[in-house]
Amino acid sequence: MIIIQVAGGLGNQLQQYALYRKFVRLGKEARLDISWFTSKDQRGKVLAERELELAYFDRLVYEVCTTEEKEKLIGSAGLAGKLRRKLLPGSVHWFHESQMYHSELLQMEDMYLSGYFACEKYYADILYDLREKIQFPKTDNLENIRMAEEIQSCEAVSVHLRRGDYLDVENAAMFGNICTDAYYQGAIEYIREHCNAPHFYIFSDDVNYARKHFSGEEYTVVDINHGRDSFYDMWLMSKCRHNICANSTFSFWGARLNSNESKIMIRPTIHKNSQVFVKQEMEELWPGWIFVNPAGKVQ
C-alpha cells in the first residue's frame, strides 16, 4: 500500500492528491493520510494552521488511510513508534522527498510518502483526468460569475503576485527576489509578443500593491474572494486563456486546471533560492512551460 501524507496549503494538497491519482491509475492500492489537519498537542490544540481544502471540492473522491494502515508502515506517534524508528529503522517504510524529482517514486510499494511533489512530470500525463475530478463548487457570488464571464470573453491572462507570508524574514530568504518586477515585465512582454490584445487579470494577497504596480486599461485587479472563498481565485485563473505564475503552487494549479489547449504557462526559473536552474532538466520535468528568470529573460 502507498500512503501519501496531505499537508500544507491548497496548492500542495492538490499536488499530493495528483500523486495519489497517479498511483491509482497505475493500479496500485493507495490512500491519503489527512491526520496532519487534526493532529493536536498535549494541550489539545490543533497543530495545523491550514484546513483540508480538498474537502471543499465537488466530486473529489479519495480513500483515507486508517491509523492501523499508517502505523504498519511507520509506527505509532507515541513512544513505541519513536523507539521503532530509532532502533529498528529497517522496519520503517517512510520516504521523505528531498529533491525536485525522484525517478524511483512511482515504482515504490508499501511506502508512506511525505513531501509536496510539485514536479509536473509525476502526473503530467493525467492532468486531463485531474481537471475532470477537481471540480470547484458552484459559486453563489455574483461578482465571481460576472468576472468568469468577462474573463472568458477576451484574451485573458492571469498574473499571480504572492506577497503576504513571503515577506516574512525567513520566507523572504527562501522565496524572495525570484518573482521580481523584472520577472513580471518579462513575462507580460512575452505574452504581448505571442497574443493579440491580451488583458491581464491580477490576483494577489496584496491588492493595494497590485493596484499601484498594475494600472491602466489592460489590467484588472481581482479583489473578490477572501478567507475561505480565496480558492475561487484559482478557479478564475483556470478560466483565463494563459497564465503567469508566481513561485507558488496556488497559481501553478490555476494554470494546470486551465483546459485551453493552446495556453501559454509562464513560471519563474526557480521556486526557491536554494535551487539552480538547469534548462534541459526543467524542460523535461515541467513539459510545456515557459521559464522566465528574475531579470525578466526567457530561458
C-alpha positions as a Markdown table, in Angstrom:
| # | Residue | x | y | z |
|---|---|---|---|---|
| 1 | Met | 0.0 | 0.0 | 0.0 |
| 2 | Ile | 1.1 | 3.6 | -0.8 |
| 3 | Ile | 0.0 | 6.2 | 1.7 |
| 4 | Ile | 0.6 | 9.9 | 0.9 |
| 5 | Gln | 0.6 | 12.5 | 3.6 |
| 6 | Val | -1.6 | 15.5 | 2.9 |
| 7 | Ala | -0.2 | 18.7 | 4.4 |
| 8 | Gly | 0.3 | 22.4 | 3.6 |
| 9 | Gly | -1.9 | 24.8 | 1.6 |
| 10 | Leu | -4.3 | 24.2 | -1.2 |
| 11 | Gly | -1.7 | 24.0 | -4.0 |
| 12 | Asn | 0.4 | 21.4 | -2.0 |
| 13 | Gln | -2.7 | 19.4 | -1.2 |
| 14 | Leu | -3.7 | 19.3 | -4.9 |
| 15 | Gln | -0.2 | 18.0 | -5.7 |
| 16 | Gln | -0.4 | 15.3 | -3.1 |
| 17 | Tyr | -3.8 | 14.4 | -4.4 |
| 18 | Ala | -2.5 | 14.3 | -8.0 |
| 19 | Leu | 0.3 | 11.9 | -7.0 |
| 20 | Tyr | -2.3 | 9.7 | -5.3 |
| 21 | Arg | -4.4 | 9.7 | -8.5 |
| 22 | Lys | -1.2 | 8.7 | -10.4 |
| 23 | Phe | -0.7 | 5.7 | -8.2 |
| 24 | Val | -4.3 | 4.7 | -8.6 |
| 25 | Arg | -4.0 | 4.9 | -12.3 |
| 26 | Leu | -1.0 | 2.6 | -12.1 |
| 27 | Gly | -3.3 | 0.1 | -10.4 |
| 28 | Lys | -1.7 | 0.4 | -7.0 |
| 29 | Glu | -3.5 | 0.4 | -3.7 |
| 30 | Ala | -3.2 | 4.0 | -2.4 |
| 31 | Arg | -4.5 | 6.1 | 0.4 |
| 32 | Leu | -4.3 | 9.7 | 1.7 |
| 33 | Asp | -3.4 | 10.5 | 5.2 |
| 34 | Ile | -5.2 | 13.6 | 6.3 |
| 35 | Ser | -4.4 | 13.4 | 10.0 |
| 36 | Trp | -2.0 | 16.4 | 9.7 |
| 37 | Phe | -5.0 | 18.7 | 9.8 |
| 38 | Thr | -6.4 | 17.3 | 13.1 |
| 39 | Ser | -3.2 | 16.5 | 15.0 |
| 40 | Lys | -3.1 | 18.1 | 18.4 |
| 41 | Asp | -0.5 | 18.9 | 21.0 |
| 42 | Gln | -0.6 | 17.8 | 24.7 |
| 43 | Arg | -3.0 | 20.7 | 25.5 |
| 44 | Gly | -5.4 | 19.6 | 22.8 |
| 45 | Lys | -4.6 | 22.5 | 20.4 |
| 46 | Val | -4.7 | 21.6 | 16.7 |
| 47 | Leu | -1.2 | 22.0 | 15.3 |
| 48 | Ala | -2.0 | 22.7 | 11.7 |
| 49 | Glu | -2.6 | 26.3 | 10.6 |
| 50 | Arg | -4.3 | 25.1 | 7.4 |
| 51 | Glu | -7.6 | 23.5 | 6.6 |
| 52 | Leu | -8.1 | 20.4 | 4.5 |
| 53 | Glu | -9.2 | 22.3 | 1.4 |
| 54 | Leu | -9.6 | 19.2 | -0.7 |
| 55 | Ala | -12.8 | 18.8 | 1.2 |
| 56 | Tyr | -14.2 | 21.9 | -0.5 |
| 57 | Phe | -14.3 | 20.4 | -4.0 |
| 58 | Asp | -17.2 | 18.6 | -5.6 |
| 59 | Arg | -16.7 | 15.1 | -6.9 |
| 60 | Leu | -13.2 | 14.7 | -5.4 |
| 61 | Val | -13.2 | 11.1 | -4.4 |
| 62 | Tyr | -10.3 | 9.6 | -2.4 |
| 63 | Glu | -9.7 | 6.9 | 0.2 |
| 64 | Val | -8.2 | 7.9 | 3.6 |
| 65 | Cys | -5.9 | 5.5 | 5.4 |
| 66 | Thr | -6.7 | 4.1 | 8.8 |
| 67 | Thr | -4.5 | 4.5 | 11.8 |
| 68 | Glu | -3.6 | 0.8 | 11.6 |
| 69 | Glu | -2.5 | 1.1 | 8.0 |
| 70 | Lys | -0.3 | 4.1 | 8.7 |
| 71 | Glu | 1.3 | 2.5 | 11.8 |
| 72 | Lys | 2.1 | -0.6 | 9.9 |
| 73 | Leu | 4.4 | 1.4 | 7.7 |
| 74 | Ile | 5.9 | 4.0 | 10.0 |
| 75 | Gly | 4.9 | 3.1 | 13.6 |
| 76 | Ser | 2.8 | 5.0 | 16.1 |
| 77 | Ala | 3.0 | 8.6 | 17.1 |
| 78 | Gly | 3.8 | 7.5 | 20.7 |
| 79 | Leu | 6.9 | 6.3 | 22.4 |
| 80 | Ala | 6.7 | 2.8 | 20.9 |
| 81 | Gly | 6.7 | 4.2 | 17.4 |
| 82 | Lys | 9.6 | 6.6 | 18.2 |
| 83 | Leu | 11.7 | 3.6 | 19.5 |
| 84 | Arg | 10.8 | 1.6 | 16.4 |
| 85 | Arg | 12.0 | 4.3 | 14.1 |
| 86 | Lys | 15.2 | 4.8 | 16.1 |
| 87 | Leu | 16.1 | 1.2 | 16.9 |
| 88 | Leu | 14.6 | -0.7 | 14.0 |
| 89 | Pro | 14.9 | 1.7 | 11.0 |
| 90 | Gly | 14.7 | -1.3 | 8.6 |
| 91 | Ser | 11.1 | -1.9 | 9.7 |
| 92 | Val | 10.1 | 1.6 | 8.8 |
| 93 | His | 8.8 | 2.4 | 5.3 |
| 94 | Trp | 8.8 | 6.2 | 5.2 |
| 95 | Phe | 10.0 | 8.2 | 2.2 |
| 96 | His | 10.8 | 11.9 | 2.6 |
| 97 | Glu | 11.0 | 14.0 | -0.6 |
| 98 | Ser | 14.5 | 15.5 | -0.8 |
| 99 | Gln | 14.7 | 16.8 | -4.4 |
| 100 | Met | 12.5 | 18.1 | -7.2 |
| 101 | Tyr | 12.0 | 14.7 | -8.9 |
| 102 | His | 12.6 | 11.1 | -7.7 |
| 103 | Ser | 12.7 | 8.8 | -10.6 |
| 104 | Glu | 12.1 | 5.8 | -8.4 |
| 105 | Leu | 9.0 | 7.1 | -6.7 |
| 106 | Leu | 6.3 | 5.6 | -8.9 |
| 107 | Gln | 7.9 | 2.1 | -8.7 |
| 108 | Met | 7.6 | 2.1 | -4.9 |
| 109 | Glu | 5.5 | -0.4 | -3.0 |
| 110 | Asp | 4.4 | -0.4 | 0.7 |
| 111 | Met | 5.6 | 3.1 | 1.5 |
| 112 | Tyr | 4.5 | 6.2 | 3.4 |
| 113 | Leu | 5.3 | 9.3 | 1.4 |
| 114 | Ser | 6.0 | 12.8 | 2.8 |
| 115 | Gly | 6.6 | 15.7 | 0.5 |
| 116 | Tyr | 5.0 | 18.3 | -1.7 |
| 117 | Phe | 5.6 | 16.6 | -5.1 |
| 118 | Ala | 5.3 | 19.8 | -7.2 |
| 119 | Cys | 7.2 | 18.4 | -10.2 |
| 120 | Glu | 4.8 | 18.2 | -13.1 |
| 121 | Lys | 6.4 | 15.1 | -14.6 |
| 122 | Tyr | 4.9 | 12.9 | -11.9 |
| 123 | Tyr | 1.3 | 13.5 | -13.2 |
| 124 | Ala | 1.6 | 15.5 | -16.4 |
| 125 | Asp | 0.0 | 12.6 | -18.4 |
| 126 | Ile | -3.1 | 12.5 | -16.2 |
| 127 | Leu | -3.8 | 16.2 | -16.0 |
| 128 | Tyr | -6.9 | 15.7 | -18.3 |
| 129 | Asp | -8.3 | 13.3 | -15.7 |
| 130 | Leu | -7.4 | 15.7 | -12.8 |
| 131 | Arg | -9.3 | 18.5 | -14.5 |
| 132 | Glu | -12.4 | 16.3 | -14.6 |
| 133 | Lys | -12.1 | 15.3 | -10.9 |
| 134 | Ile | -11.1 | 18.7 | -9.4 |
| 135 | Gln | -14.4 | 20.5 | -9.7 |
| 136 | Phe | -15.0 | 23.7 | -7.8 |
| 137 | Pro | -18.4 | 24.0 | -6.1 |
| 138 | Lys | -20.8 | 26.4 | -7.8 |
| 139 | Thr | -20.3 | 29.9 | -6.5 |
| 140 | Asp | -23.2 | 32.0 | -5.4 |
| 141 | Asn | -21.1 | 35.2 | -5.6 |
| 142 | Leu | -22.5 | 37.2 | -8.5 |
| 143 | Glu | -19.2 | 39.1 | -8.8 |
| 144 | Asn | -17.4 | 35.8 | -9.4 |
| 145 | Ile | -19.9 | 34.8 | -12.0 |
| 146 | Arg | -19.6 | 38.1 | -13.8 |
| 147 | Met | -15.8 | 38.0 | -13.6 |
| 148 | Ala | -15.7 | 34.5 | -15.0 |
| 149 | Glu | -17.9 | 35.6 | -18.0 |
| 150 | Glu | -15.7 | 38.6 | -18.6 |
| 151 | Ile | -12.5 | 36.5 | -18.5 |
| 152 | Gln | -13.9 | 34.0 | -21.0 |
| 153 | Ser | -14.9 | 36.8 | -23.4 |
| 154 | Cys | -11.4 | 38.1 | -24.1 |
| 155 | Glu | -7.7 | 37.0 | -24.4 |
| 156 | Ala | -7.4 | 36.8 | -20.6 |
| 157 | Val | -4.1 | 36.2 | -18.9 |
| 158 | Ser | -3.9 | 35.6 | -15.1 |
| 159 | Val | -1.0 | 37.1 | -13.3 |
| 160 | His | -0.3 | 35.9 | -9.7 |
| 161 | Leu | 1.5 | 38.1 | -7.2 |
| 162 | Arg | 2.2 | 36.3 | -3.9 |
| 163 | Arg | 3.4 | 38.6 | -1.1 |
| 164 | Gly | 1.8 | 38.0 | 2.3 |
| 165 | Asp | 3.9 | 35.4 | 4.2 |
| 166 | Tyr | 6.6 | 35.6 | 1.5 |
| 167 | Leu | 7.6 | 39.0 | 3.0 |
| 168 | Asp | 8.4 | 37.4 | 6.4 |
| 169 | Val | 12.2 | 37.4 | 7.0 |
| 170 | Glu | 12.6 | 33.6 | 6.9 |
| 171 | Asn | 10.4 | 33.1 | 3.9 |
| 172 | Ala | 11.9 | 36.1 | 2.1 |
| 173 | Ala | 15.3 | 34.4 | 2.3 |
| 174 | Met | 13.9 | 31.3 | 0.7 |
| 175 | Phe | 11.4 | 32.7 | -1.8 |
| 176 | Gly | 12.2 | 36.3 | -2.2 |
| 177 | Asn | 13.7 | 38.1 | -5.2 |
| 178 | Ile | 12.5 | 35.4 | -7.6 |
| 179 | Cys | 9.3 | 36.9 | -8.9 |
| 180 | Thr | 10.7 | 40.4 | -9.3 |
| 181 | Asp | 9.2 | 43.4 | -11.1 |
| 182 | Ala | 11.5 | 42.4 | -14.0 |
| 183 | Tyr | 10.2 | 38.9 | -13.9 |
| 184 | Tyr | 6.6 | 40.1 | -14.4 |
| 185 | Gln | 7.6 | 42.7 | -17.0 |
| 186 | Gly | 9.4 | 40.0 | -19.0 |
| 187 | Ala | 6.5 | 37.5 | -18.7 |
| 188 | Ile | 4.0 | 40.2 | -19.7 |
| 189 | Glu | 6.1 | 41.2 | -22.7 |
| 190 | Tyr | 6.3 | 37.6 | -23.8 |
| 191 | Ile | 2.5 | 37.4 | -23.7 |
| 192 | Arg | 2.2 | 40.6 | -25.7 |
| 193 | Glu | 4.5 | 39.2 | -28.4 |
| 194 | His | 2.5 | 36.0 | -28.7 |
| 195 | Cys | -1.1 | 37.1 | -28.2 |
| 196 | Asn | -3.4 | 39.5 | -29.8 |
| 197 | Ala | -4.8 | 42.2 | -27.4 |
| 198 | Pro | -4.2 | 40.3 | -24.1 |
| 199 | His | -5.9 | 41.6 | -21.0 |
| 200 | Phe | -4.2 | 40.9 | -17.7 |
| 201 | Tyr | -6.1 | 39.9 | -14.6 |
| 202 | Ile | -4.0 | 40.4 | -11.5 |
| 203 | Phe | -4.5 | 38.1 | -8.5 |
| 204 | Ser | -2.8 | 38.9 | -5.3 |
| 205 | Asp | -3.0 | 38.7 | -1.5 |
| 206 | Asp | -1.9 | 42.4 | -1.5 |
| 207 | Val | -4.4 | 44.2 | -3.7 |
| 208 | Asn | -3.1 | 47.7 | -2.8 |
| 209 | Tyr | 0.4 | 46.7 | -4.1 |
| 210 | Ala | -1.2 | 45.2 | -7.2 |
| 211 | Arg | -3.2 | 48.3 | -8.0 |
| 212 | Lys | -0.1 | 50.5 | -7.5 |
| 213 | His | 2.0 | 48.4 | -9.8 |
| 214 | Phe | -0.5 | 47.4 | -12.5 |
| 215 | Ser | -2.6 | 50.3 | -13.5 |
| 216 | Gly | -4.0 | 51.0 | -17.0 |
| 217 | Glu | -6.7 | 49.8 | -19.3 |
| 218 | Glu | -5.1 | 46.4 | -20.0 |
| 219 | Tyr | -5.1 | 45.4 | -16.3 |
| 220 | Thr | -7.9 | 44.3 | -13.9 |
| 221 | Val | -7.0 | 43.7 | -10.3 |
| 222 | Val | -9.3 | 40.9 | -9.0 |
| 223 | Asp | -10.5 | 41.7 | -5.4 |
| 224 | Ile | -13.5 | 39.4 | -4.9 |
| 225 | Asn | -12.6 | 36.3 | -2.8 |
| 226 | His | -11.3 | 36.4 | 0.7 |
| 227 | Gly | -10.9 | 34.0 | 3.6 |
| 228 | Arg | -12.3 | 30.5 | 2.8 |
| 229 | Asp | -13.5 | 31.7 | -0.6 |
| 230 | Ser | -10.0 | 32.6 | -1.7 |
| 231 | Phe | -9.8 | 29.3 | -3.5 |
| 232 | Tyr | -12.2 | 30.7 | -6.1 |
| 233 | Asp | -9.2 | 32.8 | -7.3 |
| 234 | Met | -7.7 | 29.6 | -8.6 |
| 235 | Trp | -11.0 | 28.8 | -10.4 |
| 236 | Leu | -10.9 | 32.3 | -12.1 |
| 237 | Met | -7.2 | 31.7 | -13.0 |
| 238 | Ser | -8.1 | 28.4 | -14.6 |
| 239 | Lys | -10.7 | 30.3 | -16.8 |
| 240 | Cys | -8.1 | 32.5 | -18.3 |
| 241 | Arg | -6.5 | 31.5 | -21.6 |
| 242 | His | -3.0 | 32.0 | -20.4 |
| 243 | Asn | -1.3 | 32.1 | -17.0 |
| 244 | Ile | 1.7 | 33.9 | -15.5 |
| 245 | Cys | 2.5 | 32.3 | -12.2 |
| 246 | Ala | 4.4 | 33.3 | -9.1 |
| 247 | Asn | 6.7 | 30.8 | -7.3 |
| 248 | Ser | 3.5 | 29.5 | -5.7 |
| 249 | Thr | 1.8 | 26.1 | -6.1 |
| 250 | Phe | -1.5 | 28.0 | -5.9 |
| 251 | Ser | -1.0 | 29.6 | -9.3 |
| 252 | Phe | 0.7 | 26.5 | -10.7 |
| 253 | Trp | -2.7 | 24.8 | -10.2 |
| 254 | Gly | -4.6 | 27.7 | -11.7 |
| 255 | Ala | -2.5 | 27.0 | -14.9 |
| 256 | Arg | -2.8 | 23.2 | -14.7 |
| 257 | Leu | -6.6 | 23.3 | -14.4 |
| 258 | Asn | -6.7 | 25.6 | -17.4 |
| 259 | Ser | -8.2 | 23.5 | -20.2 |
| 260 | Asn | -7.2 | 25.8 | -23.1 |
| 261 | Glu | -5.1 | 23.5 | -25.4 |
| 262 | Ser | -3.1 | 26.5 | -26.8 |
| 263 | Lys | -2.4 | 28.1 | -23.4 |
| 264 | Ile | 0.9 | 29.8 | -22.5 |
| 265 | Met | 2.0 | 28.9 | -19.0 |
| 266 | Ile | 4.8 | 31.0 | -17.6 |
| 267 | Arg | 6.6 | 30.3 | -14.3 |
| 268 | Pro | 9.9 | 31.5 | -12.7 |
| 269 | Thr | 13.0 | 29.5 | -13.4 |
| 270 | Ile | 13.3 | 28.5 | -9.7 |
| 271 | His | 10.9 | 28.0 | -6.9 |
| 272 | Lys | 13.3 | 28.6 | -4.0 |
| 273 | Asn | 16.6 | 30.5 | -3.8 |
| 274 | Ser | 18.4 | 27.2 | -3.0 |
| 275 | Gln | 17.7 | 25.8 | -6.4 |
| 276 | Val | 19.8 | 26.1 | -9.5 |
| 277 | Phe | 18.1 | 26.4 | -12.9 |
| 278 | Val | 19.1 | 23.8 | -15.5 |
| 279 | Lys | 17.2 | 24.4 | -18.6 |
| 280 | Gln | 17.2 | 20.9 | -20.1 |
| 281 | Glu | 16.2 | 19.3 | -16.8 |
| 282 | Met | 13.4 | 21.8 | -16.2 |
| 283 | Glu | 12.0 | 21.4 | -19.7 |
| 284 | Glu | 11.8 | 17.6 | -19.1 |
| 285 | Leu | 10.3 | 17.9 | -15.6 |
| 286 | Trp | 7.9 | 20.8 | -16.5 |
| 287 | Pro | 6.8 | 20.0 | -20.0 |
| 288 | Gly | 5.0 | 22.8 | -21.8 |
| 289 | Trp | 6.1 | 25.6 | -19.5 |
| 290 | Ile | 7.9 | 28.9 | -20.4 |
| 291 | Phe | 10.6 | 29.9 | -17.9 |
| 292 | Val | 11.5 | 33.5 | -17.0 |
| 293 | Asn | 14.3 | 34.4 | -14.7 |
| 294 | Pro | 14.4 | 37.2 | -12.1 |
| 295 | Ala | 16.0 | 39.5 | -14.6 |
| 296 | Gly | 13.0 | 39.1 | -16.9 |
| 297 | Lys | 14.7 | 37.0 | -19.5 |
| 298 | Val | 13.0 | 34.0 | -21.1 |
| 299 | Gln | 15.3 | 31.0 | -20.7 |
